[in-house]
Amino acid sequence: MTGPQRTRRTLAATFALVSLSGFSLAARAQDAPPPAGNAAPSVAPGNDAPAAPPTAQPAAPPPGQPGYAPPGQGYPPGYTPPGYAPGYAPPGYPPGYAPPRYVPTEPTHSGVYLHLHLGGGFTSISGSGGYGGTTKVSGGGPSFAVAVGGAVAPNLALFGNFFFTGSTQPHVSSGGISGESSGNALVGGFGAGVVYYFMPADVYLSGAVAAVDFQADDSAGNTTYQSDVGLGFEGLLGKEFWVSEHWGLGAALEFVGATSMKDKNNSNISWSAGAFNLLFSATCF
C-alpha cells in the first residue's frame, strides 16, 4: 500500500470516530435533569394558571392573655430595658424645699386715659360792678364732663377736657329784688389738666385749668345774662373699683371755680362762679 492511500484511510477512520462521539454527547444532554440552581419558569401575566394561596399567619393572642406582648415591648428573656440604676432617684426639690408661690402684681394704670362723669349739685354765679349792684344766680342742677389723654408715668396722666355745671330754675336776686327763674344757668369750659391714682386704693386726684364762660336763659330761651371767657378751674377727688382689665367705676366730688368773666354787654360787670357736685364716674385707664 502506497503512502497516499494509507493517509486517506487514516483520515476517514478519525472522522468516523469523532462523529460517533458527538452523537453520544447530544443524547446524554437531552436525558440529563436541569441544573439545581435554575429557577422554575414564571407564569406570564394573563395566563390561567392559579396563583399559590397565601401562607396563613398565626393569630396573635388577645391583650391580657399569656404570650401577648405590647408592640415594641417584645424584649427577649433576661433583657431589662434601660432606666434608672437601683437606688437612683430622679432630680427634684430637696427635702423641705417648697417652690416660690406666684404673687400677683399690683394693678397699674397706664395707656390711654378716658374719663366720663355725670352727676349734680349746687352752682352759684355772682356778678358785681354794675349800676344795679350785685346780681346772683344760684340753684341745683346737673354736671357733666369728658376728659381724654394718656399716661406719662404709671398711674399719672395728662388730659384735655370739656365740662359744664349749672342750675335749673335758679333763684335770682338783683337790686334788692329776688325770685325764682323758670330758665337755666350754665357754666362751662375747655381745659387741660393732670390726674394721679393712688394705688392700690384706686383713689384719684384730678385738676384742670380751663377757659370758662357763663350764660343764663329764661323759660322762652332768651338770654338774660352772658359773659366773656374767663379763667376757671375744675378739681376732682374720686374713688373707683375695677370692673375689667382697664375700666373702673366709682364716685367723685367735683369743685368748679371761675373768675374774671366780663359781662358780654357791660364790661363794668365781672362774673364769678363756684359749684360743688357729687358724681358717678367711669374711667378707662
Secondary structure as a PSIPRED ss2 file (coil, helix, strand):
# PSIPRED VFORMAT (PSIPRED V4.0)

   1 M C   1.000  0.000  0.000
   2 T C   1.000  0.000  0.000
   3 G H   0.000  1.000  0.000
   4 P H   0.000  1.000  0.000
   5 Q H   0.000  1.000  0.000
   6 R H   0.000  1.000  0.000
   7 T H   0.000  1.000  0.000
   8 R H   0.000  1.000  0.000
   9 R H   0.000  1.000  0.000
  10 T H   0.000  1.000  0.000
  11 L H   0.000  1.000  0.000
  12 A H   0.000  1.000  0.000
  13 A H   0.000  1.000  0.000
  14 T H   0.000  1.000  0.000
  15 F H   0.000  1.000  0.000
  16 A H   0.000  1.000  0.000
  17 L H   0.000  1.000  0.000
  18 V H   0.000  1.000  0.000
  19 S H   0.000  1.000  0.000
  20 L H   0.000  1.000  0.000
  21 S H   0.000  1.000  0.000
  22 G H   0.000  1.000  0.000
  23 F H   0.000  1.000  0.000
  24 S H   0.000  1.000  0.000
  25 L H   0.000  1.000  0.000
  26 A H   0.000  1.000  0.000
  27 A H   0.000  1.000  0.000
  28 R H   0.000  1.000  0.000
  29 A H   0.000  1.000  0.000
  30 Q H   0.000  1.000  0.000
  31 D H   0.000  1.000  0.000
  32 A C   1.000  0.000  0.000
  33 P C   1.000  0.000  0.000
  34 P C   1.000  0.000  0.000
  35 P C   1.000  0.000  0.000
  36 A C   1.000  0.000  0.000
  37 G C   1.000  0.000  0.000
  38 N C   1.000  0.000  0.000
  39 A C   1.000  0.000  0.000
  40 A C   1.000  0.000  0.000
  41 P C   1.000  0.000  0.000
  42 S C   1.000  0.000  0.000
  43 V C   1.000  0.000  0.000
  44 A C   1.000  0.000  0.000
  45 P C   1.000  0.000  0.000
  46 G C   1.000  0.000  0.000
  47 N C   1.000  0.000  0.000
  48 D C   1.000  0.000  0.000
  49 A C   1.000  0.000  0.000
  50 P C   1.000  0.000  0.000
  51 A C   1.000  0.000  0.000
  52 A C   1.000  0.000  0.000
  53 P C   1.000  0.000  0.000
  54 P C   1.000  0.000  0.000
  55 T C   1.000  0.000  0.000
  56 A C   1.000  0.000  0.000
  57 Q C   1.000  0.000  0.000
  58 P C   1.000  0.000  0.000
  59 A C   1.000  0.000  0.000
  60 A C   1.000  0.000  0.000
  61 P C   1.000  0.000  0.000
  62 P C   1.000  0.000  0.000
  63 P C   1.000  0.000  0.000
  64 G C   1.000  0.000  0.000
  65 Q C   1.000  0.000  0.000
  66 P C   1.000  0.000  0.000
  67 G C   1.000  0.000  0.000
  68 Y C   1.000  0.000  0.000
  69 A C   1.000  0.000  0.000
  70 P C   1.000  0.000  0.000
  71 P C   1.000  0.000  0.000
  72 G C   1.000  0.000  0.000
  73 Q C   1.000  0.000  0.000
  74 G C   1.000  0.000  0.000
  75 Y C   1.000  0.000  0.000
  76 P C   1.000  0.000  0.000
  77 P C   1.000  0.000  0.000
  78 G C   1.000  0.000  0.000
  79 Y C   1.000  0.000  0.000
  80 T C   1.000  0.000  0.000
  81 P C   1.000  0.000  0.000
  82 P C   1.000  0.000  0.000
  83 G C   1.000  0.000  0.000
  84 Y C   1.000  0.000  0.000
  85 A C   1.000  0.000  0.000
  86 P C   1.000  0.000  0.000
  87 G C   1.000  0.000  0.000
  88 Y C   1.000  0.000  0.000
  89 A C   1.000  0.000  0.000
  90 P C   1.000  0.000  0.000
  91 P C   1.000  0.000  0.000
  92 G C   1.000  0.000  0.000
  93 Y C   1.000  0.000  0.000
  94 P C   1.000  0.000  0.000
  95 P C   1.000  0.000  0.000
  96 G C   1.000  0.000  0.000
  97 Y C   1.000  0.000  0.000
  98 A C   1.000  0.000  0.000
  99 P C   1.000  0.000  0.000
 100 P C   1.000  0.000  0.000
 101 R C   1.000  0.000  0.000
 102 Y C   1.000  0.000  0.000
 103 V C   1.000  0.000  0.000
 104 P C   1.000  0.000  0.000
 105 T C   1.000  0.000  0.000
 106 E C   1.000  0.000  0.000
 107 P C   1.000  0.000  0.000
 108 T C   1.000  0.000  0.000
 109 H C   1.000  0.000  0.000
 110 S C   1.000  0.000  0.000
 111 G C   1.000  0.000  0.000
 112 V E   0.000  0.000  1.000
 113 Y E   0.000  0.000  1.000
 114 L E   0.000  0.000  1.000
 115 H E   0.000  0.000  1.000
 116 L E   0.000  0.000  1.000
 117 H E   0.000  0.000  1.000
 118 L E   0.000  0.000  1.000
 119 G E   0.000  0.000  1.000
 120 G E   0.000  0.000  1.000
 121 G E   0.000  0.000  1.000
 122 F E   0.000  0.000  1.000
 123 T E   0.000  0.000  1.000
 124 S E   0.000  0.000  1.000
 125 I E   0.000  0.000  1.000
 126 S E   0.000  0.000  1.000
 127 G E   0.000  0.000  1.000
 128 S E   0.000  0.000  1.000
 129 G E   0.000  0.000  1.000
 130 G E   0.000  0.000  1.000
 131 Y C   1.000  0.000  0.000
 132 G C   1.000  0.000  0.000
 133 G E   0.000  0.000  1.000
 134 T E   0.000  0.000  1.000
 135 T E   0.000  0.000  1.000
 136 K E   0.000  0.000  1.000
 137 V E   0.000  0.000  1.000
 138 S E   0.000  0.000  1.000
 139 G E   0.000  0.000  1.000
 140 G E   0.000  0.000  1.000
 141 G E   0.000  0.000  1.000
 142 P E   0.000  0.000  1.000
 143 S E   0.000  0.000  1.000
 144 F E   0.000  0.000  1.000
 145 A E   0.000  0.000  1.000
 146 V E   0.000  0.000  1.000
 147 A E   0.000  0.000  1.000
 148 V E   0.000  0.000  1.000
 149 G E   0.000  0.000  1.000
 150 G E   0.000  0.000  1.000
 151 A E   0.000  0.000  1.000
 152 V E   0.000  0.000  1.000
 153 A E   0.000  0.000  1.000
 154 P C   1.000  0.000  0.000
 155 N C   1.000  0.000  0.000
 156 L E   0.000  0.000  1.000
 157 A E   0.000  0.000  1.000
 158 L E   0.000  0.000  1.000
 159 F E   0.000  0.000  1.000
 160 G E   0.000  0.000  1.000
 161 N E   0.000  0.000  1.000
 162 F E   0.000  0.000  1.000
 163 F E   0.000  0.000  1.000
 164 F E   0.000  0.000  1.000
 165 T E   0.000  0.000  1.000
 166 G E   0.000  0.000  1.000
 167 S E   0.000  0.000  1.000
 168 T E   0.000  0.000  1.000
 169 Q C   1.000  0.000  0.000
 170 P C   1.000  0.000  0.000
 171 H E   0.000  0.000  1.000
 172 V E   0.000  0.000  1.000
 173 S E   0.000  0.000  1.000
 174 S E   0.000  0.000  1.000
 175 G C   1.000  0.000  0.000
 176 G C   1.000  0.000  0.000
 177 I E   0.000  0.000  1.000
 178 S E   0.000  0.000  1.000
 179 G E   0.000  0.000  1.000
 180 E E   0.000  0.000  1.000
 181 S C   1.000  0.000  0.000
 182 S C   1.000  0.000  0.000
 183 G C   1.000  0.000  0.000
 184 N E   0.000  0.000  1.000
 185 A E   0.000  0.000  1.000
 186 L E   0.000  0.000  1.000
 187 V E   0.000  0.000  1.000
 188 G E   0.000  0.000  1.000
 189 G E   0.000  0.000  1.000
 190 F E   0.000  0.000  1.000
 191 G E   0.000  0.000  1.000
 192 A E   0.000  0.000  1.000
 193 G E   0.000  0.000  1.000
 194 V E   0.000  0.000  1.000
 195 V E   0.000  0.000  1.000
 196 Y E   0.000  0.000  1.000
 197 Y E   0.000  0.000  1.000
 198 F E   0.000  0.000  1.000
 199 M C   1.000  0.000  0.000
 200 P C   1.000  0.000  0.000
 201 A C   1.000  0.000  0.000
 202 D C   1.000  0.000  0.000
 203 V E   0.000  0.000  1.000
 204 Y E   0.000  0.000  1.000
 205 L E   0.000  0.000  1.000
 206 S E   0.000  0.000  1.000
 207 G E   0.000  0.000  1.000
 208 A E   0.000  0.000  1.000
 209 V E   0.000  0.000  1.000
 210 A E   0.000  0.000  1.000
 211 A E   0.000  0.000  1.000
 212 V E   0.000  0.000  1.000
 213 D E   0.000  0.000  1.000
 214 F E   0.000  0.000  1.000
 215 Q E   0.000  0.000  1.000
 216 A E   0.000  0.000  1.000
 217 D E   0.000  0.000  1.000
 218 D C   1.000  0.000  0.000
 219 S C   1.000  0.000  0.000
 220 A C   1.000  0.000  0.000
 221 G C   1.000  0.000  0.000
 222 N C   1.000  0.000  0.000
 223 T E   0.000  0.000  1.000
 224 T E   0.000  0.000  1.000
 225 Y E   0.000  0.000  1.000
 226 Q E   0.000  0.000  1.000
 227 S E   0.000  0.000  1.000
 228 D C   1.000  0.000  0.000
 229 V C   1.000  0.000  0.000
 230 G E   0.000  0.000  1.000
 231 L E   0.000  0.000  1.000
 232 G E   0.000  0.000  1.000
 233 F E   0.000  0.000  1.000
 234 E E   0.000  0.000  1.000
 235 G E   0.000  0.000  1.000
 236 L E   0.000  0.000  1.000
 237 L E   0.000  0.000  1.000
 238 G E   0.000  0.000  1.000
 239 K E   0.000  0.000  1.000
 240 E E   0.000  0.000  1.000
 241 F E   0.000  0.000  1.000
 242 W E   0.000  0.000  1.000
 243 V C   1.000  0.000  0.000
 244 S C   1.000  0.000  0.000
 245 E C   1.000  0.000  0.000
 246 H C   1.000  0.000  0.000
 247 W E   0.000  0.000  1.000
 248 G E   0.000  0.000  1.000
 249 L E   0.000  0.000  1.000
 250 G E   0.000  0.000  1.000
 251 A E   0.000  0.000  1.000
 252 A E   0.000  0.000  1.000
 253 L E   0.000  0.000  1.000
 254 E E   0.000  0.000  1.000
 255 F E   0.000  0.000  1.000
 256 V E   0.000  0.000  1.000
 257 G E   0.000  0.000  1.000
 258 A E   0.000  0.000  1.000
 259 T E   0.000  0.000  1.000
 260 S E   0.000  0.000  1.000
 261 M E   0.000  0.000  1.000
 262 K E   0.000  0.000  1.000
 263 D E   0.000  0.000  1.000
 264 K C   1.000  0.000  0.000
 265 N C   1.000  0.000  0.000
 266 N C   1.000  0.000  0.000
 267 S C   1.000  0.000  0.000
 268 N C   1.000  0.000  0.000
 269 I C   1.000  0.000  0.000
 270 S E   0.000  0.000  1.000
 271 W E   0.000  0.000  1.000
 272 S E   0.000  0.000  1.000
 273 A E   0.000  0.000  1.000
 274 G E   0.000  0.000  1.000
 275 A E   0.000  0.000  1.000
 276 F E   0.000  0.000  1.000
 277 N E   0.000  0.000  1.000
 278 L E   0.000  0.000  1.000
 279 L E   0.000  0.000  1.000
 280 F E   0.000  0.000  1.000
 281 S E   0.000  0.000  1.000
 282 A E   0.000  0.000  1.000
 283 T E   0.000  0.000  1.000
 284 C E   0.000  0.000  1.000
 285 F C   1.000  0.000  0.000
